[in-house]
Amino acid sequence: MPNDLIYHTYLGEDGKPHVSPGPILEAGEDLSIFFFNEINRARPQVHSLLLRVMAERTLTAFNKEHRFPHMLVFADRNQVEKEETFDIPSAARDRFMMEIPIVVPQDLDIMESLVFDTRFHDVDNLIAGVPEDILEYKNLNSFAATLQDNISTSPTLRKYALDLWHATKSPLDYEVKVSGVDMNRLVLSGASPRGMAMLLRAARVNAWLNDREAVLPDDIHAVFHETIAHRLVFSPVYEMRRTEIAREMLDGIINVIAAP
């Protein structure tokens, strides 16, 4: 429940009720990473709370507004079990910059390492081997702003991005089709303005990682599926095949719209 994230109530040794901060308030303004394990096991009320915290980075509790200026939210979800789970609403999905599928690797060497290499059996020790203090979390916001301001997008690139956006809303206008799907009934809502903004933010980062000062179509293609697929809203009849349909539809959009 939402209160589990904000505070804990318990009986103390004195036999009286006590209240202590929950995981969000305990870290306060120093909260930099919030990882939500199996988010679809949380109730809708929790999703609503998370929506506000992610959007505004604030939370009101104990008659005080608490701010989390550095918070980044990561979450995973159980895609196998359906009992006692709650679908994440489209508004909540839209708050996440990316949805990245994590699948069992098919490479035999990696599979063997996961089974027999003991360093993969202790997550805490594995994380302890990651170098620390590469960039202090309090500097991430200013660094991100500097990066975004200094990677340019040409007018031609901007038009291309807008064409991609329109195609997510009306794929038939661009003759994009998905096998076995009635395209007239498929899309209820395409990518949101937030989604397209996130697409370009991620594309700028990809350009920077490749030592470029301007975004190319390849940078958009590199992050297109991960930033857009989870934002598409399909008719309920097609929701069970969401992952497969979104992948084919977005591939079709990339293939049909000519890149500059």
Kinemage of the C-alpha trace (Angstrom):
@kinemage 1
@onewidth
@group {chain A} dominant
@subgroup {mainchain}
@vectorlist {calphas} color= white
{ca met a 1} P 0.000 0.000 0.000
{ca pro a 2} L 1.147 3.631 -0.462
{ca asn a 3} L 1.848 4.059 3.235
{ca asp a 4} L 4.448 1.275 3.074
{ca leu a 5} L 6.627 3.593 0.994
{ca ile a 6} L 6.150 6.609 3.239
{ca tyr a 7} L 6.159 5.391 6.842
{ca his a 8} L 6.138 2.324 9.112
{ca thr a 9} L 3.911 1.940 12.174
{ca tyr a 10} L 4.870 -0.494 14.912
{ca leu a 11} L 4.550 -1.199 18.618
{ca gly a 12} L 7.652 -0.248 20.540
{ca glu a 13} L 9.113 -1.956 23.574
{ca asp a 14} L 7.149 0.497 25.673
{ca gly a 15} L 3.940 -0.954 24.285
{ca lys a 16} L 3.048 2.285 22.509
{ca pro a 17} L 2.574 2.820 18.772
{ca his a 18} L 5.472 4.449 16.940
{ca val a 19} L 5.962 5.818 13.446
{ca ser a 20} L 9.229 5.745 11.490
{ca pro a 21} L 10.014 6.972 7.952
{ca gly a 22} L 9.564 4.528 5.071
{ca pro a 23} L 12.098 3.899 2.306
{ca ile a 24} L 11.323 7.107 0.395
{ca leu a 25} L 11.395 9.526 3.317
{ca glu a 26} L 14.320 7.825 5.023
{ca ala a 27} L 16.741 8.846 2.274
{ca gly a 28} L 15.191 12.302 1.826
{ca glu a 29} L 16.928 14.610 -0.639
{ca asp a 30} L 19.803 12.134 -0.931
{ca leu a 31} L 17.507 9.589 -2.595
{ca ser a 32} L 19.124 8.982 -5.982
{ca ile a 33} L 18.050 5.466 -7.021
{ca phe a 34} L 14.647 3.971 -6.234
{ca phe a 35} L 14.252 0.408 -7.501
{ca phe a 36} L 10.729 -1.050 -7.466
{ca asn a 37} L 10.814 -4.840 -7.628
{ca glu a 38} L 7.813 -6.450 -9.404
{ca ile a 39} L 5.911 -3.190 -9.728
{ca asn a 40} L 2.815 -4.939 -11.069
{ca arg a 41} L 2.337 -6.615 -7.676
{ca ala a 42} L 1.704 -3.167 -6.175
{ca arg a 43} L -1.857 -1.928 -5.911
{ca pro a 44} L -3.170 0.875 -8.160
{ca gln a 45} L -2.960 3.309 -5.226
{ca val a 46} L 0.804 2.740 -5.150
{ca his a 47} L 1.034 3.374 -8.887
{ca ser a 48} L -0.757 6.700 -8.340
{ca leu a 49} L 1.683 7.683 -5.589
{ca leu a 50} L 4.633 6.725 -7.763
{ca leu a 51} L 3.216 8.809 -10.629
{ca arg a 52} L 3.303 11.943 -8.517
{ca val a 53} L 6.737 11.316 -7.074
{ca met a 54} L 8.179 10.623 -10.534
{ca ala a 55} L 6.494 13.626 -12.146
{ca glu a 56} L 7.003 16.233 -9.447
{ca arg a 57} L 9.813 14.739 -7.344
{ca thr a 58} L 7.889 15.850 -4.276
{ca leu a 59} L 5.773 14.166 -1.623
{ca thr a 60} L 3.682 15.626 1.194
{ca ala a 61} L 3.844 13.762 4.508
{ca phe a 62} L 3.712 14.733 8.171
{ca asn a 63} L 2.503 18.224 7.165
{ca lys a 64} L 5.680 18.845 5.210
{ca glu a 65} L 6.667 18.768 1.548
{ca his a 66} L 9.617 16.479 0.914
{ca arg a 67} L 11.687 16.982 -2.236
{ca phe a 68} L 13.709 14.393 -4.171
{ca pro a 69} L 15.628 16.377 -6.797
{ca his a 70} L 18.027 13.561 -7.717
{ca met a 71} L 15.678 10.569 -7.751
{ca leu a 72} L 15.773 8.083 -10.644
{ca val a 73} L 13.188 5.287 -10.651
{ca phe a 74} L 13.861 1.803 -11.995
{ca ala a 75} L 11.312 -0.998 -11.905
{ca asp a 76} L 10.821 -4.528 -13.123
{ca arg a 77} L 7.628 -6.529 -13.444
{ca asn a 78} L 6.625 -10.154 -13.288
{ca gln a 79} L 5.482 -11.119 -16.790
{ca val a 80} L 4.699 -14.761 -15.990
{ca glu a 81} L 2.306 -14.782 -13.048
{ca lys a 82} L -1.008 -12.962 -13.372
{ca glu a 83} L -2.554 -13.728 -9.972
{ca glu a 84} L -2.463 -10.857 -7.483
{ca thr a 85} L -0.962 -8.516 -10.072
{ca phe a 86} L -2.273 -5.205 -11.378
{ca asp a 87} L -1.659 -3.950 -14.890
{ca ile a 88} L 0.366 -0.769 -14.982
{ca pro a 89} L -1.851 1.987 -16.446
{ca ser a 90} L -0.677 3.757 -19.583
{ca ala a 91} L -0.146 7.013 -17.665
{ca ala a 92} L 2.271 5.219 -15.331
{ca arg a 93} L 4.106 3.530 -18.205
{ca asp a 94} L 4.520 6.897 -19.870
{ca arg a 95} L 6.514 8.189 -16.884
{ca phe a 96} L 9.293 5.685 -17.563
{ca met a 97} L 11.823 6.816 -20.127
{ca met a 98} L 12.494 3.293 -21.417
{ca glu a 99} L 11.195 -0.229 -21.228
{ca ile a 100} L 14.005 -2.698 -21.836
{ca pro a 101} L 13.202 -6.414 -22.222
{ca ile a 102} L 15.408 -8.714 -20.151
{ca val a 103} L 15.498 -12.187 -21.643
{ca val a 104} L 17.456 -15.337 -20.891
{ca pro a 105} L 20.659 -15.149 -22.982
{ca gln a 106} L 21.036 -17.633 -25.811
{ca asp a 107} L 24.834 -17.460 -25.902
{ca leu a 108} L 26.114 -20.757 -24.464
{ca asp a 109} L 29.183 -19.167 -22.869
{ca ile a 110} L 27.048 -16.625 -21.012
{ca met a 111} L 24.578 -19.303 -19.953
{ca glu a 112} L 27.420 -21.434 -18.593
{ca ser a 113} L 28.857 -18.465 -16.670
{ca leu a 114} L 25.495 -17.677 -15.072
{ca val a 115} L 25.202 -21.239 -13.840
{ca phe a 116} L 28.777 -22.091 -12.847
{ca asp a 117} L 30.591 -18.789 -12.182
{ca thr a 118} L 29.967 -18.171 -8.474
{ca arg a 119} L 30.440 -14.391 -8.723
{ca phe a 120} L 27.018 -14.252 -10.378
{ca his a 121} L 25.436 -16.012 -7.403
{ca asp a 122} L 25.943 -13.161 -4.935
{ca val a 123} L 24.419 -9.915 -6.175
{ca asp a 124} L 25.843 -7.793 -3.357
{ca asn a 125} L 29.407 -8.900 -4.092
{ca leu a 126} L 28.855 -8.422 -7.812
{ca ile a 127} L 27.680 -4.834 -7.300
{ca ala a 128} L 30.554 -4.176 -4.907
{ca gly a 129} L 32.933 -4.701 -7.828
{ca val a 130} L 31.457 -1.781 -9.782
{ca pro a 131} L 33.704 1.332 -9.588
{ca glu a 132} L 32.254 4.044 -7.362
{ca asp a 133} L 32.151 7.829 -7.616
{ca ile a 134} L 32.498 8.004 -11.386
{ca leu a 135} L 30.084 10.946 -11.238
{ca glu a 136} L 28.416 11.964 -7.993
{ca tyr a 137} L 24.646 11.671 -8.223
{ca lys a 138} L 24.158 15.311 -7.193
{ca asn a 139} L 25.911 16.359 -10.409
{ca leu a 140} L 23.764 14.263 -12.766
{ca asn a 141} L 21.025 16.876 -13.281
{ca ser a 142} L 23.436 19.629 -14.305
{ca phe a 143} L 25.483 17.241 -16.445
{ca ala a 144} L 22.354 15.995 -18.216
{ca ala a 145} L 21.208 19.558 -18.912
{ca thr a 146} L 24.612 20.473 -20.338
{ca leu a 147} L 24.614 17.407 -22.584
{ca gln a 148} L 21.099 18.104 -23.880
{ca asp a 149} L 21.919 21.762 -24.593
{ca asn a 150} L 25.066 20.974 -26.552
{ca ile a 151} L 23.913 18.151 -28.864
{ca ser a 152} L 22.071 19.747 -31.774
{ca thr a 153} L 19.192 18.566 -33.970
{ca ser a 154} L 18.947 19.904 -37.529
{ca pro a 155} L 15.616 21.072 -39.011
{ca thr a 156} L 15.637 18.025 -41.307
{ca leu a 157} L 16.153 15.691 -38.352
{ca arg a 158} L 13.328 17.394 -36.474
{ca lys a 159} L 10.925 16.883 -39.370
{ca tyr a 160} L 11.931 13.231 -39.493
{ca ala a 161} L 11.183 12.838 -35.787
{ca leu a 162} L 7.779 14.480 -36.237
{ca asp a 163} L 6.966 12.124 -39.121
{ca leu a 164} L 7.794 9.177 -36.859
{ca trp a 165} L 5.508 10.627 -34.183
{ca his a 166} L 2.600 11.033 -36.589
{ca ala a 167} L 3.097 7.466 -37.794
{ca thr a 168} L 2.701 6.084 -34.259
{ca lys a 169} L -0.687 7.800 -34.101
{ca ser a 170} L -1.933 6.952 -37.607
{ca pro a 171} L 0.152 4.098 -39.047
{ca leu a 172} L -2.280 3.554 -41.936
{ca asp a 173} L -1.569 7.063 -43.219
{ca tyr a 174} L 1.953 5.781 -43.906
{ca glu a 175} L 0.761 2.360 -45.123
{ca val a 176} L 2.275 0.624 -42.110
{ca lys a 177} L 0.674 -2.773 -41.527
{ca val a 178} L 1.039 -5.565 -38.969
{ca ser a 179} L 0.270 -9.132 -39.988
{ca gly a 180} L -3.001 -10.482 -38.606
{ca val a 181} L -4.059 -7.106 -37.199
{ca asp a 182} L -6.916 -4.792 -38.187
{ca met a 183} L -4.959 -1.536 -38.363
{ca asn a 184} L -8.173 0.508 -38.254
{ca arg a 185} L -8.792 -0.810 -34.723
{ca leu a 186} L -5.261 -1.217 -33.407
{ca val a 187} L -4.011 2.141 -32.121
{ca leu a 188} L -6.006 4.004 -29.485
{ca ser a 189} L -3.161 6.389 -28.729
{ca gly a 190} L 0.265 6.844 -30.262
{ca ala a 191} L 3.386 8.192 -28.615
{ca ser a 192} L 2.808 11.055 -26.177
{ca pro a 193} L 4.588 14.439 -26.293
{ca arg a 194} L 6.557 13.267 -23.250
{ca gly a 195} L 7.505 10.101 -25.118
{ca met a 196} L 8.853 11.991 -28.115
{ca ala a 197} L 10.767 14.349 -25.851
{ca met a 198} L 12.292 11.316 -24.118
{ca leu a 199} L 13.116 9.792 -27.521
{ca leu a 200} L 15.129 12.873 -28.482
{ca arg a 201} L 16.786 13.069 -25.064
{ca ala a 202} L 17.920 9.456 -25.404
{ca ala a 203} L 19.032 10.054 -29.011
{ca arg a 204} L 21.207 12.983 -27.896
{ca val a 205} L 22.846 10.756 -25.286
{ca asn a 206} L 23.488 8.112 -27.938
{ca ala a 207} L 25.097 10.751 -30.161
{ca trp a 208} L 27.289 11.915 -27.266
{ca leu a 209} L 28.348 8.343 -26.491
{ca asn a 210} L 29.476 8.087 -30.115
{ca asp a 211} L 31.463 11.349 -29.964
{ca arg a 212} L 29.056 13.343 -32.132
{ca glu a 213} L 27.770 16.862 -31.597
{ca ala a 214} L 24.567 16.391 -33.599
{ca val a 215} L 21.823 13.772 -33.633
{ca leu a 216} L 21.659 11.453 -36.652
{ca pro a 217} L 18.772 9.169 -37.677
{ca asp a 218} L 20.882 6.236 -36.432
{ca asp a 219} L 20.744 7.729 -32.938
{ca ile a 220} L 16.943 7.793 -33.075
{ca his a 221} L 16.805 4.246 -34.416
{ca ala a 222} L 19.062 3.034 -31.591
{ca val a 223} L 16.523 4.029 -28.924
{ca phe a 224} L 13.225 4.104 -30.863
{ca his a 225} L 11.758 0.810 -29.658
{ca glu a 226} L 12.883 1.191 -26.057
{ca thr a 227} L 11.439 4.701 -25.648
{ca ile a 228} L 8.228 4.394 -27.686
{ca ala a 229} L 6.869 0.820 -27.617
{ca his a 230} L 5.579 0.895 -24.023
{ca arg a 231} L 3.794 4.204 -24.642
{ca leu a 232} L 1.535 2.916 -27.406
{ca val a 233} L -2.035 2.203 -26.324
{ca phe a 234} L -3.711 -0.614 -28.266
{ca ser a 235} L -7.283 -1.859 -28.400
{ca pro a 236} L -7.901 -4.379 -25.580
{ca val a 237} L -8.243 -7.226 -28.084
{ca tyr a 238} L -4.583 -6.781 -29.035
{ca glu a 239} L -3.100 -6.088 -25.603
{ca met a 240} L -2.117 -9.727 -25.010
{ca arg a 241} L 0.163 -9.481 -28.051
{ca arg a 242} L 1.438 -6.002 -27.185
{ca thr a 243} L 5.180 -6.744 -27.314
{ca glu a 244} L 5.062 -8.589 -30.629
{ca ile a 245} L 2.704 -6.100 -32.317
{ca ala a 246} L 4.567 -3.001 -31.099
{ca arg a 247} L 7.864 -4.395 -32.358
{ca glu a 248} L 6.477 -5.141 -35.837
{ca met a 249} L 4.649 -1.823 -36.091
{ca leu a 250} L 7.656 0.258 -35.079
{ca asp a 251} L 9.907 -1.715 -37.435
{ca gly a 252} L 7.422 -0.923 -40.195
{ca ile a 253} L 7.492 2.796 -39.349
{ca ile a 254} L 11.288 2.893 -39.460
{ca asn a 255} L 11.349 1.034 -42.762
{ca val a 256} L 8.639 3.096 -44.474
{ca ile a 257} L 9.610 6.643 -43.501
{ca ala a 258} L 12.704 7.731 -45.352
{ca ala a 259} L 15.533 8.881 -43.101
{ca pro a 260} L 17.318 12.107 -44.096
